[in-house]
Amino acid sequence: MVDLPKGKKIILFDGVCNLCNNFVNMIIKKDKNNCFVFTALESNHGQKITNHLKIDTSKIESIILYEPGVSYDFKSTAALKIMREFKGFWWFFQLGYILPEPIRDGIYDIVAKNRYKWFGKKDSCMIPTPELKEKFLD
């Protein structure tokens, strides 16, 4: 297994997806309690974590929220759990739990399948600035 930071929730994301990168940048701004760290699914850490969890990333198009020793979630549940950590109007998104998970994930899947077409794709994974380096595992 990989050496993971203690007490942190790890967000695994598609490192070349513009939508995913924008979501990561938003999380960084909203993460006032500094509880999240990030790694691209394509990175060494990302691959080691998904292998450890036995997640076949070729079969899912999703962010993954991993709390070492606790649990992992993906798709809409991961997004809702991430937004639960934010202050302000973000509580509104918790109403998403009203919808059954298959419906939430169906909507998530539509966006995930079209994310490159709608939002674009980078040639390579984002490289964090020196100030943000501690927030990334690779």
Secondary structure by P-SEA (a helix, b strand, c coil): cccccccbbbbbcccccaaaaaaaaaaaaacccccbbbbbcccaaaaaaaaaaccccccccbbbbbcccccccccaaaaaaaacccccccccccccccccaaaaaaaaaaaaaacccccccccccccccccccccccc
